[in-house]
Amino acid sequence: MLSATGSPCKVASERTEETYAVIEQLSPSEGGTPLHLHKATDEVFYVVEGEYQVVCGDRKFNAPRGTLFAVPKSLPHSLRNILAVASRVLVTHNLADSRSSSKE
């Protein structure tokens, strides 16, 4: 199953009663996600392979294989693969917050 962005969906939100989803992202060298934010969902990232340069709000840090970090909703963030080979990250989207805020 693929996510809305075309990335492999490891755990679909339909299987978790819409509480979370886990997506795998493969980034080519210098690839990744541009600076963006999510107004209603928190995200947790786990670097499976490679190394990313991460911007999280006003922090910038490198995230090598094995790094786990969380990004709260409404915090601008980006990831860029800094290696000459592909890097891979698992992203968990916490959808429970978006469900409760849509009911308010």
FIVEX-704872 format. One line per 10 residues: number of its first residue (from 0); for each residue x negated, y, z of C-alpha. Coordinates in nm, 4 decimals, always signed. Layout:
<pts>
NUM) X:Y:Z; ...
</pts>
This chain:
<pts>
0) +0.0000:+0.0000:+0.0000; -0.1232:+0.3497:-0.0819; -0.0701:+0.6746:+0.1082; +0.0781:+0.9875:-0.0503; -0.2794:+1.0920:-0.1420; -0.3578:+0.7580:-0.3081; -0.5783:+0.6297:-0.0247; -0.5340:+0.2726:+0.0998; -0.2870:+0.2655:+0.3879; -0.4119:+0.0180:+0.6491
10) -0.1093:+0.0565:+0.8791; +0.2020:+0.2102:+0.7257; +0.4183:+0.4376:+0.9394; +0.7182:+0.2169:+0.8584; +0.5494:-0.0630:+1.0563; +0.5070:+0.1564:+1.3681; +0.8574:+0.3014:+1.3887; +0.7164:+0.6216:+1.2342; +0.4848:+0.6871:+1.5340; +0.1488:+0.6633:+1.3545
20) -0.0218:+0.5590:+1.0320; -0.3808:+0.4540:+0.9579; -0.5339:+0.5468:+0.6240; -0.8757:+0.4601:+0.4811; -1.0542:+0.7361:+0.2910; -1.3510:+0.6667:+0.0659; -1.5566:+0.9751:-0.0197; -1.8171:+0.9916:-0.2957; -2.1404:+1.1816:-0.2345; -2.0532:+1.5446:-0.1492
30) -1.6831:+1.4498:-0.1521; -1.4303:+1.4689:+0.1293; -1.1382:+1.6839:+0.2355; -1.1372:+2.0646:+0.2088; -1.0590:+2.2881:+0.5051; -0.6925:+2.2392:+0.6001; -0.4657:+2.1913:+0.9022; -0.1574:+1.9965:+1.0020; +0.1080:+2.1914:+1.1886; +0.2836:+1.8905:+1.3392
40) +0.0366:+1.5996:+1.3623; -0.2832:+1.5164:+1.5481; -0.5485:+1.3079:+1.3707; -0.8157:+1.0673:+1.4939; -1.1137:+0.9876:+1.2679; -1.3485:+0.6886:+1.2844; -1.6499:+0.6858:+1.0526; -1.6836:+0.3286:+0.9230; -1.9689:+0.3818:+0.6775; -2.1951:+0.6714:+0.5886
50) -2.2091:+1.0173:+0.7419; -1.9908:+1.3257:+0.7214; -2.0421:+1.6903:+0.8022; -1.7333:+1.7944:+0.9960; -1.5915:+2.1415:+1.0509; -1.3393:+2.1495:+1.3345; -1.2227:+2.4987:+1.4204; -1.5422:+2.6942:+1.4866; -1.7501:+2.3776:+1.5518; -1.9674:+2.2113:+1.2882
60) -2.1285:+1.8714:+1.3495; -2.2539:+1.5604:+1.1744; -2.0565:+1.2399:+1.2212; -2.2609:+0.9268:+1.1391; -2.1278:+0.5701:+1.1278; -1.9517:+0.4787:+1.4520; -1.8424:+0.8350:+1.5352; -1.4876:+0.8784:+1.6670; -1.3341:+1.2243:+1.6989; -0.9892:+1.3773:+1.7338
70) -0.8433:+1.6859:+1.5690; -0.5403:+1.8405:+1.7399; -0.2555:+1.9770:+1.5316; -0.2981:+2.3315:+1.3972; -0.6806:+2.3169:+1.4117; -0.8434:+2.3786:+1.0715; -1.0818:+2.0972:+0.9778; -1.2767:+1.9498:+0.6863; -1.5026:+1.6515:+0.6162; -1.7829:+1.6316:+0.3600
80) -1.9867:+1.3217:+0.2834; -2.3519:+1.4278:+0.3206; -2.5109:+1.1088:+0.1865; -2.6091:+1.0176:-0.1707; -2.3762:+0.7139:-0.1518; -2.0059:+0.6762:-0.0702; -1.8883:+0.7114:+0.2909; -1.5716:+0.5698:+0.4458; -1.3529:+0.6909:+0.7313; -1.0340:+0.5606:+0.8947
90) -0.7822:+0.8322:+0.9779; -0.5000:+0.7787:+1.2258; -0.2120:+1.0248:+1.1902; -0.0061:+1.0670:+1.5077; +0.3442:+1.1091:+1.3659; +0.5275:+1.0989:+1.6991; +0.4673:+1.4701:+1.7545; +0.6073:+1.5593:+1.4122; +0.9205:+1.3532:+1.4788; +0.9912:+1.5212:+1.8140
100) +0.9270:+1.8717:+1.6808; +1.1650:+1.8157:+1.3900; +1.4402:+1.7249:+1.6361; +1.4014:+2.0475:+1.8378
</pts>
